[in-house]
């Protein structure tokens, strides 16, 4: 069952031995005459020579496994460079946005609404990375834009980045503690993340702020049932009957809540 470990062990051992061999050969490279080369090319040439020597040593002494490892390392470096380039591009874009005169762009301005619309469209297209950049552009101009934080948190939920989503929602609530929508969004996150008690707590805060919202009452009752909290489920059901007596889920809720009492 563990035969696959043998090539891996051989590969690691080969790399260690190869490293020792190359390290011993490095003094030979240092005495090479590169004095007549332009100064700016010296390091590049040294690196190239070392790389070529390393590859020849691998081929000579360790065959297939060493060559495979070297190719894998090159691919890793290539992918790493791509990621760094993406991060750098995002950083440069954010710095550019920070140079905008914030006083000329209000949270309700056409520019901000356009960015929000563009971000929502990107989310609908599952372009989460690009959508995230749009939201951060908005927040770079308006660090207290609660709806942008909420939208960004919802994006992280869709992308299953629950910790980032939780932090984003929590920060939005520090800016505006009585935002029922953000409390409800955090409750939905906790539901998805398997934390029914935490979800119930957030939905409870949402209905305290907006007690006549059928949607938030629906969330609250569902969370109470999942958490096994009969009293809170019954309280939510009574309120839902009051504010929306035609709600089609009343009968189902009542049956499930009755089951909690048994």
Buried (B, 14 or more C-beta within 10 A) or exposed (E): EEEEEEEEEBBEEBBEBBEEBBEEEEEEEEEEEEEEEEEEEEEEEBEEEBEEBBEEBBEEEBEEBBEBBBEEEEEEEEEEEEEEEEEEEBEEBBEEBEEEEEEEBEBEEEBBEEBBEBBBEBBEEEBBEBBBBBBBBBBBBBEEBBBBBBBBBBBBBEBEBBEBBBBBBEBBBEEBEEBBBBBBBBBBBBBEBEBBEBBBBBBBBBBEBBEEBBBBBBBBBBBBBBBEBBEBBBBBBEBBBEEBEEBEBBEEBBEBBEEBEE
